[in-house]
């Protein structure tokens, strides 16, 4: 049945600004581009670790429908403190850093389009531990 989350797709106002944020500031690896027959780039895939990807397409973001429940997406990081420090050094504002009620470290940031991103650092006491070996 379900093996995992394959990718998250975002519509972004400016493809180059979002590519800079995700690839240069957050350190994701560009995987491949989507191009029109004339060679114009209109989207791309970025590797987010393991079998996980973020897909972005240039377009005009629209407000979510009243029935849409998307609030944020979460990125797991290896060394939480070092990652937060590096992102801040690269000019990314990371706020709300704390140990959450699930016993995992969390911090919050936004991408250039205002999408909320949670950073997540598992601990040995994390409630997710039975599933994230």
Phi and psi restraints in degrees (value plus and minus 20) as a CYANA .aco file:
   2 UNK   PHI     -95.9   -55.9
   2 UNK   PSI     108.2   148.2
   3 UNK   PHI    -117.9   -77.9
   3 UNK   PSI     -49.4    -9.4
   4 UNK   PHI     149.9   189.9
   4 UNK   PSI    -198.9  -158.9
   5 UNK   PHI    -108.2   -68.2
   5 UNK   PSI      94.3   134.3
   6 UNK   PHI     -95.4   -55.4
   6 UNK   PSI     -71.3   -31.3
   7 UNK   PHI    -180.2  -140.2
   7 UNK   PSI     144.4   184.4
   8 UNK   PHI    -136.5   -96.5
   8 UNK   PSI     114.5   154.5
   9 UNK   PHI    -131.9   -91.9
   9 UNK   PSI     111.1   151.1
  10 UNK   PHI    -145.8  -105.8
  10 UNK   PSI     121.9   161.9
  11 UNK   PHI    -115.2   -75.2
  11 UNK   PSI     107.3   147.3
  12 UNK   PHI    -141.5  -101.5
  12 UNK   PSI     130.0   170.0
  13 UNK   PHI     -89.5   -49.5
  13 UNK   PSI     -62.0   -22.0
  14 UNK   PHI    -153.4  -113.4
  14 UNK   PSI      89.3   129.3
  15 UNK   PHI     -79.6   -39.6
  15 UNK   PSI     -63.5   -23.5
  16 UNK   PHI     -88.5   -48.5
  16 UNK   PSI     -56.0   -16.0
  17 UNK   PHI     -86.4   -46.4
  17 UNK   PSI     -63.0   -23.0
  18 UNK   PHI     -88.4   -48.4
  18 UNK   PSI     -59.3   -19.3
  19 UNK   PHI     -80.8   -40.8
  19 UNK   PSI     -62.4   -22.4
  20 UNK   PHI     -80.6   -40.6
  20 UNK   PSI     -65.1   -25.1
  21 UNK   PHI     -82.3   -42.3
  21 UNK   PSI     -75.0   -35.0
  22 UNK   PHI     -92.0   -52.0
  22 UNK   PSI     -59.1   -19.1
  23 UNK   PHI    -109.6   -69.6
  23 UNK   PSI     -65.4   -25.4
  24 UNK   PHI    -107.5   -67.5
  24 UNK   PSI     -61.9   -21.9
  25 UNK   PHI    -101.9   -61.9
  25 UNK   PSI     -63.1   -23.1
  26 UNK   PHI    -111.1   -71.1
  26 UNK   PSI     -35.9     4.1
  27 UNK   PHI      65.3   105.3
  27 UNK   PSI      -3.2    36.8
  28 UNK   PHI     -92.8   -52.8
  28 UNK   PSI     136.2   176.2
  29 UNK   PHI    -118.8   -78.8
  29 UNK   PSI     107.4   147.4
  30 UNK   PHI     -80.8   -40.8
  30 UNK   PSI     113.9   153.9
  31 UNK   PHI    -120.1   -80.1
  31 UNK   PSI     -74.8   -34.8
  32 UNK   PHI    -183.3  -143.3
  32 UNK   PSI     141.1   181.1
  33 UNK   PHI    -125.6   -85.6
  33 UNK   PSI     135.8   175.8
  34 UNK   PHI    -125.0   -85.0
  34 UNK   PSI     106.3   146.3
  35 UNK   PHI    -150.2  -110.2
  35 UNK   PSI     132.2   172.2
  36 UNK   PHI     -99.9   -59.9
  36 UNK   PSI     146.7   186.7
  37 UNK   PHI     -74.7   -34.7
  37 UNK   PSI     -48.5    -8.5
  38 UNK   PHI    -103.5   -63.5
  38 UNK   PSI     -17.6    22.4
  39 UNK   PHI      72.8   112.8
  39 UNK   PSI     -24.2    15.8
  40 UNK   PHI     -88.9   -48.9
  40 UNK   PSI     107.1   147.1
  41 UNK   PHI     -97.6   -57.6
  41 UNK   PSI     109.5   149.5
  42 UNK   PHI    -144.8  -104.8
  42 UNK   PSI     -20.5    19.5
  43 UNK   PHI    -193.7  -153.7
  43 UNK   PSI     154.2   194.2
  44 UNK   PHI    -181.9  -141.9
  44 UNK   PSI     140.2   180.2
  45 UNK   PHI    -128.0   -88.0
  45 UNK   PSI     119.5   159.5
  46 UNK   PHI    -145.6  -105.6
  46 UNK   PSI     116.8   156.8
  47 UNK   PHI     -99.6   -59.6
  47 UNK   PSI     106.5   146.5
  48 UNK   PHI    -130.0   -90.0
  48 UNK   PSI      -1.2    38.8
  49 UNK   PHI      80.9   120.9
  49 UNK   PSI     126.7   166.7
  50 UNK   PHI      35.9    75.9
  50 UNK   PSI    -148.0  -108.0
  51 UNK   PHI    -123.0   -83.0
  51 UNK   PSI       3.6    43.6
  52 UNK   PHI    -128.0   -88.0
  52 UNK   PSI     119.4   159.4
  53 UNK   PHI    -157.5  -117.5
  53 UNK   PSI     135.9   175.9
  54 UNK   PHI    -137.9   -97.9
  54 UNK   PSI     113.1   153.1
  55 UNK   PHI    -133.2   -93.2
  55 UNK   PSI     111.6   151.6
  56 UNK   PHI    -147.1  -107.1
  56 UNK   PSI     123.9   163.9
  57 UNK   PHI    -150.8  -110.8
  57 UNK   PSI     119.5   159.5
  58 UNK   PHI     -91.0   -51.0
  58 UNK   PSI     116.8   156.8
  59 UNK   PHI     156.7   196.7
  59 UNK   PSI    -190.1  -150.1
  60 UNK   PHI    -126.0   -86.0
  60 UNK   PSI      86.1   126.1
  61 UNK   PHI     -80.9   -40.9
  61 UNK   PSI     120.4   160.4
  62 UNK   PHI    -135.8   -95.8
  62 UNK   PSI     130.9   170.9
  63 UNK   PHI     -79.8   -39.8
  63 UNK   PSI     124.4   164.4
  64 UNK   PHI     -82.5   -42.5
  64 UNK   PSI     127.7   167.7
  65 UNK   PHI     -85.1   -45.1
  65 UNK   PSI     137.0   177.0
  66 UNK   PHI     -78.6   -38.6
  66 UNK   PSI     -42.7    -2.7
  67 UNK   PHI    -112.5   -72.5
  67 UNK   PSI     -27.1    12.9
  68 UNK   PHI    -101.6   -61.6
  68 UNK   PSI     115.5   155.5
  69 UNK   PHI    -130.9   -90.9
  69 UNK   PSI      -9.0    31.0
  70 UNK   PHI     -78.9   -38.9
  70 UNK   PSI     107.5   147.5
  71 UNK   PHI    -136.7   -96.7
  71 UNK   PSI     -62.9   -22.9
  72 UNK   PHI    -186.3  -146.3
  72 UNK   PSI     148.3   188.3
  73 UNK   PHI    -143.7  -103.7
  73 UNK   PSI     140.6   180.6
  74 UNK   PHI    -144.5  -104.5
  74 UNK   PSI     114.2   154.2
  75 UNK   PHI    -131.7   -91.7
  75 UNK   PSI     105.2   145.2
  76 UNK   PHI     -97.2   -57.2
  76 UNK   PSI     115.7   155.7
  77 UNK   PHI    -141.2  -101.2
  77 UNK   PSI     135.8   175.8
  78 UNK   PHI     -96.7   -56.7
  78 UNK   PSI     -86.9   -46.9
  79 UNK   PHI    -126.2   -86.2
  79 UNK   PSI      79.5   119.5
  80 UNK   PHI     -75.5   -35.5
  80 UNK   PSI     -74.2   -34.2
  81 UNK   PHI     -81.5   -41.5
  81 UNK   PSI     -64.0   -24.0
  82 UNK   PHI     -85.4   -45.4
  82 UNK   PSI     -58.7   -18.7
  83 UNK   PHI     -85.7   -45.7
  83 UNK   PSI     -66.6   -26.6
  84 UNK   PHI     -79.7   -39.7
  84 UNK   PSI     -64.4   -24.4
  85 UNK   PHI     -81.9   -41.9
  85 UNK   PSI     -62.7   -22.7
  86 UNK   PHI     -87.5   -47.5
  86 UNK   PSI     -62.6   -22.6
  87 UNK   PHI     -81.2   -41.2
  87 UNK   PSI     -63.7   -23.7
  88 UNK   PHI     -81.8   -41.8
  88 UNK   PSI     -59.9   -19.9
  89 UNK   PHI     -81.5   -41.5
  89 UNK   PSI     -52.3   -12.3
  90 UNK   PHI    -105.6   -65.6
  90 UNK   PSI     -15.4    24.6
  91 UNK   PHI      71.8   111.8
  91 UNK   PSI      -7.7    32.3
  92 UNK   PHI    -112.5   -72.5
  92 UNK   PSI     106.2   146.2
  93 UNK   PHI    -100.6   -60.6
  93 UNK   PSI      96.2   136.2
  94 UNK   PHI    -132.8   -92.8
  94 UNK   PSI     103.8   143.8
  95 UNK   PHI    -143.5  -103.5
  95 UNK   PSI     153.6   193.6
  96 UNK   PHI      41.1    81.1
  96 UNK   PSI      10.7    50.7
  97 UNK   PHI     -90.1   -50.1
  97 UNK   PSI     102.9   142.9
  98 UNK   PHI    -186.2  -146.2
  98 UNK   PSI     148.1   188.1
  99 UNK   PHI    -106.5   -66.5
  99 UNK   PSI      98.0   138.0
 100 UNK   PHI     -97.7   -57.7
 100 UNK   PSI     152.9   192.9
 101 UNK   PHI     -87.0   -47.0
 101 UNK   PSI     -33.9     6.1
 102 UNK   PHI    -109.6   -69.6
 102 UNK   PSI     -12.0    28.0
 103 UNK   PHI      46.4    86.4
 103 UNK   PSI       5.8    45.8
 104 UNK   PHI    -136.9   -96.9
 104 UNK   PSI     128.5   168.5
 105 UNK   PHI     -94.4   -54.4
 105 UNK   PSI     123.3   163.3
 106 UNK   PHI    -161.9  -121.9
 106 UNK   PSI     130.4   170.4
 107 UNK   PHI    -170.4  -130.4
 107 UNK   PSI     143.1   183.1
 108 UNK   PHI    -151.1  -111.1
 108 UNK   PSI     125.3   165.3
 109 UNK   PHI    -172.8  -132.8
 109 UNK   PSI     153.5   193.5
 110 UNK   PHI    -149.3  -109.3
 110 UNK   PSI     127.2   167.2
 111 UNK   PHI    -104.0   -64.0
 111 UNK   PSI     156.8   196.8
 112 UNK   PHI     -80.2   -40.2
 112 UNK   PSI     -40.0     0.0
 113 UNK   PHI    -115.1   -75.1
 113 UNK   PSI     -16.6    23.4
 114 UNK   PHI      68.9   108.9
 114 UNK   PSI     -15.4    24.6
 115 UNK   PHI     -87.0   -47.0
 115 UNK   PSI     111.9   151.9
 116 UNK   PHI    -102.6   -62.6
 116 UNK   PSI     110.6   150.6
 117 UNK   PHI    -142.9  -102.9
 117 UNK   PSI     107.7   147.7
 118 UNK   PHI    -117.0   -77.0
 118 UNK   PSI     117.0   157.0
 119 UNK   PHI    -117.1   -77.1
 119 UNK   PSI     119.7   159.7
 120 UNK   PHI    -152.9  -112.9
 120 UNK   PSI     105.4   145.4
 121 UNK   PHI    -141.2  -101.2
 121 UNK   PSI      91.0   131.0
 122 UNK   PHI     -90.1   -50.1
 122 UNK   PSI     128.6   168.6
 123 UNK   PHI    -141.9  -101.9
 123 UNK   PSI     148.3   188.3
 124 UNK   PHI     -79.5   -39.5
 124 UNK   PSI     -43.9    -3.9
 125 UNK   PHI    -115.1   -75.1
 125 UNK   PSI     -19.8    20.2
 126 UNK   PHI     -74.7   -34.7
 126 UNK   PSI     118.4   158.4
 127 UNK   PHI     -87.4   -47.4
 127 UNK   PSI     -37.1     2.9
 128 UNK   PHI    -104.3   -64.3
 128 UNK   PSI     -27.9    12.1
 129 UNK   PHI     -69.3   -29.3
 129 UNK   PSI     -60.1   -20.1
 130 UNK   PHI     -80.4   -40.4
 130 UNK   PSI     -42.2    -2.2
 131 UNK   PHI    -124.3   -84.3
 131 UNK   PSI     -35.1     4.9
 132 UNK   PHI    -136.1   -96.1
 132 UNK   PSI      43.7    83.7
